[in-house]
């Protein structure tokens, strides 16, 4: 009898687990179609705005990966978290950052600011590190919003140039991402850590390379940035330069000592990313 009860309980659990995935998977279909009413119906039926689908996507992560702006806006309005990660380890925020989509990146950053609190299971750094000066978060915002006068005032006033936000990103990483050459120069001259890496392992050099900002790459190389740092996927700046077919950046990195023999997580070297040895 006890065995039958146990089997029944297991079956009930598996059924509810399957139904949970069914709702989340239906959500992805509606996201693909950018059907706001459809997304709302699935949510009303009990789908989790931040839950994982059977394929390991949160709704917002799927919308970002699939580039569905209408669905993204609606999901954010319903409380979707830009910092929640899928089974792959990627979050909507990290995908937007690595894609180079400035508009989407700013939208997700603003959503994180609005939410205020940070999920402790996703943002470990928030539990351990507090800003050393109250102006520091504003320094990052000045970089994002391109407010150089205010940025300069904060630097002169002693703002902590190495403060990192909940994504473990410093002002230098944001400046590199947005291609703000003057900001990068000031930050480097003010003692910013050139090898700071965000939660996904991206350094300023990697971000500048991904976006193809040669002047910033040159500044960082001159500042002795580590050319062989790897992100969480085992990729280096040289691999990114090869993947976007920037032979000028490839040549600079190789000339400056970047290794040609580093393997990414899948066992591929820089050559597999489309570059030819000079």
BELURLIN-V799928 format. One record per pair of residues at least 24 apart in sequence whose ideal C-beta (glycine too) atoms are under 8 Angstrom apart, sorted by the first residue. I is the first residue (numbers start at 1). GAP is how many residues later the second one is. If there is no record, write none. Layout:
# BELURLIN-V799928
i: {I & I}
gap: {GAP & GAP}
This chain:
# BELURLIN-V799928
i: {20 & 20 & 21 & 21 & 23 & 23 & 24 & 24 & 24 & 24 & 24 & 24 & 25 & 25 & 25 & 27 & 27 & 28 & 28 & 28 & 28 & 28 & 30 & 31 & 31 & 31 & 31 & 31 & 31 & 31 & 32 & 32 & 32 & 34 & 34 & 34 & 36 & 36 & 36 & 39 & 39 & 39 & 39 & 40 & 43 & 49 & 49 & 49 & 49 & 50 & 50 & 50 & 50 & 52 & 52 & 55 & 56 & 56 & 56 & 57 & 57 & 58 & 58 & 58 & 58 & 60 & 60 & 61 & 61 & 61 & 61 & 61 & 61 & 63 & 64 & 64 & 64 & 64 & 64 & 65 & 69 & 72 & 72 & 76 & 76 & 76 & 81 & 81 & 82 & 82 & 82 & 82 & 83 & 83 & 83 & 83 & 83 & 83 & 83 & 84 & 84 & 85 & 89 & 89 & 90 & 91 & 93 & 94 & 94 & 94 & 94 & 97 & 97 & 97 & 97 & 97 & 97 & 98 & 98 & 98 & 100 & 100 & 100 & 102 & 105 & 106 & 109 & 112 & 112 & 118 & 123 & 123 & 123 & 125 & 125 & 125 & 125 & 126 & 129 & 131 & 131 & 132 & 132 & 133 & 133 & 133 & 133 & 135 & 135 & 136 & 136 & 137 & 137 & 139 & 139 & 140 & 140 & 140 & 140 & 140 & 143 & 143 & 143 & 143 & 143 & 143 & 144 & 144 & 146 & 146 & 148 & 148 & 151 & 151 & 152 & 155 & 155 & 155 & 161 & 161 & 161 & 161 & 162 & 162 & 162 & 162 & 164 & 164 & 167 & 167 & 168 & 168 & 168 & 168 & 169 & 169 & 169 & 170 & 172 & 172 & 173 & 173 & 173 & 173 & 173 & 175 & 175 & 176 & 176 & 176 & 176 & 176 & 176 & 176 & 176 & 177 & 177 & 177 & 179 & 179 & 179 & 179 & 181 & 181 & 181 & 181 & 184 & 184 & 184 & 184 & 185 & 188 & 188 & 188 & 194 & 194 & 194 & 194 & 194 & 195 & 195 & 195 & 197 & 197 & 200 & 200 & 201 & 201 & 201 & 201 & 201 & 202 & 203 & 203 & 203 & 205 & 205 & 206 & 206 & 206 & 206 & 206 & 209 & 209 & 209 & 209 & 209 & 209 & 209 & 210 & 210 & 212 & 212 & 212 & 214 & 214 & 214 & 214 & 217 & 217 & 217 & 218 & 221 & 221 & 221 & 227 & 227 & 227 & 227 & 227 & 228 & 228 & 228 & 230 & 230 & 233 & 233 & 234 & 234 & 234 & 234 & 234 & 235 & 236 & 236 & 236 & 238 & 238 & 238 & 239 & 239 & 239 & 240 & 241 & 242 & 242 & 242 & 242 & 242 & 243 & 243 & 245 & 245 & 247 & 247 & 250 & 250 & 251 & 254}
gap: {28 & 31 & 32 & 33 & 24 & 25 & 24 & 27 & 28 & 29 & 30 & 35 & 28 & 29 & 30 & 26 & 32 & 25 & 27 & 29 & 31 & 34 & 41 & 28 & 31 & 32 & 35 & 37 & 40 & 44 & 34 & 36 & 39 & 34 & 36 & 37 & 34 & 35 & 38 & 32 & 35 & 36 & 39 & 34 & 35 & 26 & 29 & 30 & 31 & 29 & 30 & 31 & 34 & 34 & 35 & 32 & 30 & 31 & 32 & 29 & 30 & 26 & 27 & 28 & 34 & 24 & 32 & 24 & 25 & 29 & 30 & 31 & 34 & 29 & 28 & 31 & 32 & 40 & 44 & 30 & 35 & 32 & 35 & 31 & 32 & 35 & 34 & 38 & 26 & 27 & 29 & 30 & 29 & 35 & 36 & 39 & 40 & 83 & 84 & 35 & 38 & 37 & 111 & 143 & 110 & 31 & 74 & 73 & 104 & 105 & 106 & 70 & 80 & 101 & 103 & 105 & 110 & 102 & 104 & 112 & 77 & 110 & 111 & 76 & 72 & 38 & 35 & 54 & 55 & 48 & 43 & 44 & 76 & 39 & 41 & 43 & 74 & 40 & 35 & 29 & 32 & 28 & 31 & 25 & 26 & 27 & 30 & 24 & 25 & 24 & 27 & 26 & 28 & 24 & 32 & 25 & 29 & 30 & 31 & 34 & 28 & 31 & 32 & 35 & 37 & 40 & 30 & 34 & 32 & 34 & 34 & 35 & 32 & 35 & 34 & 31 & 32 & 35 & 26 & 29 & 30 & 31 & 29 & 30 & 31 & 34 & 32 & 34 & 31 & 32 & 28 & 29 & 30 & 31 & 27 & 29 & 30 & 26 & 24 & 32 & 25 & 29 & 30 & 31 & 34 & 29 & 41 & 28 & 29 & 31 & 32 & 35 & 37 & 40 & 44 & 30 & 31 & 34 & 29 & 32 & 34 & 37 & 32 & 34 & 35 & 38 & 24 & 32 & 35 & 36 & 34 & 31 & 32 & 35 & 26 & 29 & 30 & 31 & 32 & 30 & 31 & 34 & 32 & 34 & 31 & 32 & 28 & 29 & 30 & 31 & 32 & 29 & 26 & 28 & 34 & 24 & 32 & 25 & 29 & 30 & 31 & 34 & 28 & 31 & 32 & 35 & 37 & 40 & 44 & 30 & 34 & 32 & 34 & 37 & 32 & 34 & 35 & 38 & 32 & 35 & 36 & 34 & 31 & 32 & 35 & 26 & 29 & 30 & 31 & 32 & 30 & 31 & 34 & 32 & 34 & 31 & 32 & 28 & 29 & 30 & 31 & 32 & 29 & 26 & 28 & 34 & 24 & 32 & 37 & 25 & 31 & 34 & 33 & 34 & 28 & 29 & 31 & 32 & 33 & 30 & 31 & 29 & 30 & 28 & 31 & 25 & 28 & 27 & 24}
